[in-house]
């Protein structure tokens, strides 16, 4: 199956401006052999789940956008809300977002990191990251202790409830990548070298800048790359240590990127997007600005990214899996020499918005679906 398409008149309007520039790819053919998967509903009844992590004992730590952090048991039952979670700006796309375990998290607990939309003075909000020690209890829950905010996006933006970005991922050198968005109405901040709007951020575990010197003159030292619209998927390729991200376009122009230190990925100067109520956003290429590795027109609303390295699906090794919200799908990307050579659309028959994608310790692929009343955890295994 191919991605959901608009009616022809809209598809033509969207694609008219979007001929791929040199180095950019889109609309890859399907793989020679389609995937055969079984889908298990592992848990349900969650409220807009956004991020998940596997605890050492096999349970799953899950965020819910309204502001709850919960542990889902190995039997698929969600426990009580964990205490001590920071206050969140739970409006629109805002709330409690991603979660990440510290590298030394142990069987009895340890530090975790959560990203969230933080309420600021005057009704403004911005992306923030907090660290706290998760102390587990015997009732299936726990408490966050010693919570400290280690990152605050600046400037805070009033009048917007969207584009907080907010994926967290450990770099191979032990530092922390944080993705941010353009906040929807703050595009003018994205190309500013000292603004933390629309950037990939790289931090030490305590929140200090990971870089000794800025990646480019006049850049904030925390900034790894600039020119991003709204990154909601990030993963490290274990084989190379390379960071990969997926970000939302507007009407079309979702992107798969390989962000490199000191590079500019162009938003909103270059894009493959149209305004929601108008024409093209910028141009498709400009000297000095990076092209995406791959892009989608029309948009599938990318969220969640995993690079498969397990043994359960040997044919998937090295493939990327991207959640689709508007597209209600899971996109499988087959890469060769850093280029996308095939794309397979999975799970559209479920009609579920895929928010997060993770490879589990069992080698299965685990997904979060985005629903306010019945957000689910799904487990994908090979079909018999």
N, C-alpha and C positions, 0 to 999 in steps of 0.2 A: 504493500500500500504506500501511496505517496502522501505528503502532508495535506491537511485541509486547504482547499482553495476557495477564494472569493469567486463570485460569479464573473464570467469573462470580462464584462465591461470594467469592473473594478480591478481585476487582475492586470488588465492592460494598462490602466492608469497608474497602478502601483509600479509596474515593471518598466514603464517607458523610459524613466530616467536612470534605470539601475543596471545598465550594461556593466559587467564586471571589469574593473580596472586590472592592470597587470598584477598578478599575484593573488587576486581574490577569486574565490570559487563559490558556486552556488548550484543547487538543484542537481546533486550527484545522482547517478543511476542507482537502482537497487542492487544489492549484492547478488551473486549468482545463486547462492543457497539461502533461502529465507530461514529465519530462526524459528525454532519450535519450543515454546515455553509453556509452563504451567504457572498459573497465578493463584496464590493462596492469600485470602484475607486473614492476616495474622492478628490485627486489632482494629477496632473501630470506635466510634463515639467521641473522637477527639475534636477540639474546636480550633479550626484553622491551624493545624500543625505546620511548623516551618522548618525546623532543623532537628536532626537526630544524631546520636552517638551511641555506639555499643560499649557497655560497661564490661569490665574483665570477666564477670560471671555470666555474660550472655544476655542480661537484661538491656533494655534500650532506654536511653535518656532522651526525652522529646520536649521541645518547646511548643507552646501554644501561643498564637499571636496575641490573644487578649491579656497575656502576662503571666501565664502559668508554666512551670517546669515540672514534668512528671516522669516517673519511671514506669515503663511497661514491663510486666513480668514475662518470664519465659513461656507462660501460658497465654499471653496476649491480653492481660488485664492491666489497665492503667491505674496506678496508685494515686494517693492523695497529692495535692499540690505541695511542692517543696517550699519551705519557708525561706525568707531572706532574699528573695529575688528583687532586683531594683525596680523602682516605679517606672512604668513605661508610658509612652504617648501612644495609646491604643486607638488610633483613628486611621481610617483609610488603609493604606499599606503599612502603617506603623504598628509597633507592638514589640513583643519579645520575639526575636528572630533566630539567629543561629546559635549553636552551642558547640564547644570544642573541649575535649579533655586535655589536661596537661600531659606532657609526654611521660611523666613519672606517676600518673594516676594508678593507684593500686587497688587491691581487692577490698579494702575497707574504706576507700575514699581517696580524696585528693583534690587538687585545684582543678577548677573548670573555668572556662571563659564563655561569656554570653554577650552577644551583640543585640542591640535594641535601639528603638527610637526613643531618645531621651527628651522629656519635656524641659523646655528652657523658659526663661523669663518672658513675659508678655505673650504667651501662647505659642512661641516659636518651638521648633524641635530640630533635632539633628541626630545622626548616628553616633552611638557610643559603644564602648566595650568595657565590661567589668570582669574582674577576676575575684573568685571566692573559693573557699574550701568547702567541698560537698561532703558532709558527714552523713553517712547512710544510717538508717535505723532498721529495726526488725519488722516494721509495719509496711514496708514497701515504699517508704518515702525517705525523707531526710531534710537537712537544713543547710543553707548556704551561710557560712560564717566568715567573718573578716572581709566582707565584700568591699572592694575598692575599684573605682573607675580609673582605668588605665589609658583610655583614649576617648577624646571628645572631638567630633568633627566641628570644624569652624569654617565659615560662620554658621550660626543657627539661622534657619529660614522660617519666616512667618508666612501663613496663608497657604501652605502646602501640606498634604498628608501622604505624599508619594515619593518614590525613588530614593529609598534609604540604602539600597545595595545590601551589604551586610553579611556576606559569607566570610567565614574564618577558616584558615588552613595553615598548617605548619609547613614552613619552608624546610628544605633538606638540611640547612645549616642551623636549625633550631629556632629561627626567628619566626615571627607571626605575620602572615599576610591578612589584611583587612580590606574588603572592597566597599566602596561607597558609591552613591549615585548623585545625580545632578539636582535632586530634590524637586524635579518637575518644572519649577518656575525659576531656576537659578542657572540657566545655561551659561550666562555671562561669566560665572565663576569657574567653569570647568577648565578653561585655558589659562587661568591665573596661576602662576607658579607657587604662590604662598597660600592659596585657598585649598582646603581639603575636600572640596566638592568635586565629584566625578573623577576620583583617583583610585589607584591601588596603593595602599599604605603598607609599609614594612616596619615592624616594631620588634624590639626585644621583648621577652616575656613580661617585663615589668612596665612596658608601655613607652620606654625611651626609643628614640629613633635607632633603627638597626644600623644605619649607615653612619660612618664617621664623618663623611663629607656629603653634601647634597649630590644627587644624581646628575643634576645640571645646575649651572650657575643661577643663583637667585631662587632655586626651588627650596621649599620646606624640606628639611632633611628626612622627614618621615615618608616622603612621596617616592614611590617606586616608578610609577608610570602615570600619565595624564591622558585626558581626552576620552573619558568613558561616560556613558549615559546612565546605566543602572545595572551593575553586575550582581546577579543573584546565583551564580554558579561558579565554583572555583575548585580546582583539584591539582595535585602535584603528580606528575608522571614519575613513578618510583624508579624507572629505568634510567632516566636522565636528570631528575631533579627539577625539571622545567615546570613552571606554573602555567596552567591553562585556565581560561575564564570564558563564560558566556554572559552576554549582556542583552538587555532589551533594546530593540529599536522602537520606533513609533509605529506608523503604518508600514510595516515591512522593515527590513534592515536589522533584525536580530543578528548578533555576531558571535562567532567563536574566535577568540584571540589567544595569542601566545605572548603575554606581556613581558617585555624585556626592560631592564633597568634603564631609565632615562629616556624612554621612547614616548612619543605622542601619538595616540590612537584616534585623534581627529575630531571627536564630537565637540560641538555641532558644526564644525567647519566642513568636514566630509562625512557622508553617511549614504546609506542605501534606503533611507526612510523618507516618507512623505509626512507632512503635517496632518493631524487628524482632520482638520477642516481647511486644507489648502494644498499647496504644491510641495515640491521637493525641499528637503532640508539640506542646505549647503550643496556641494558638488560631490561627485563620487571619488575624486582623487585630487591630491595636491602634493607638490614636492615637499618632502620633509615630514609628511604625516603617514602613519603606518596603515596598510590595508589589513582587513580581517583575513584570517585563514579561510573562513567560510562564513556565508551569511544566508539568511532566509528571507525571501519575499514570496508570499506574504508572511507576516510574523507568526511564529508559533508560541511566542511569549515564553522565552527560555528561563528556566529556573531549576537549579540543581545540576551538578555535573559529576560524573564518576568515570574513572579510567580503569577498565577491568583488568585484573592481574591474577584472577583465581584459576582453579583447576576444574571447577564444576562445569564451566562452559569453555572448554579448550579453544573452540573456534572464535571465542570473543576476546581472547587475550590481545591487549593493546587497543581494543576498541573503546570509543567514548560513548557515554550514554547521557543524553540531555533531556531533562523534563520539559514538557510543554504545558503551559497553563491554558492559554486561549486555544491552542491546538489540541488539547486533551489527548496527549500522546507521549510516548517515550521514543526519542530519536536515537537510533544506533548509527554511529559514524565509524566507518572503516577507514583507517589512515595508512598511508604508505609513504615513507620518506617525508613525513610531516605534512602531507597533503591528504585531503579527504577524497577517497576514490569511490566510495559507495555510501549511501544513506538508506536505512531501513526504518520505516515507521511502524511502531509496535503499540498495541493496547488501545487503539482508538475505539474499539468496540466497547470498552469499559465506560467511555464518556466521563472520564475523571481528570481533573486538573492535577498534573504531577508537579509537586512543589520541591521535593528533594529526592536525590538518588544517591545511594551508598552501596558499596560492596560490603557484605557482612563477613564475619569471621568464618562462616560456614561455606563461603564461596558463592552464595546466592546473591542476587541483586535485590536490594530492599528499597522501597519507594514510600514516600509520604504523599497522600492526596489532600488537596486543599478544599475543605468544606467546613462550614461553620458548625454544623450539627453532627456530621458523621465523617470527619476526617479519618482516613484509614492508613494503616501500615500494611503494605503488600509485599509478599515474598515471591520472587521469580526463580524457578528451578527448571531444568530441562524437562520437556514433555516426554512421557514414556513412549 
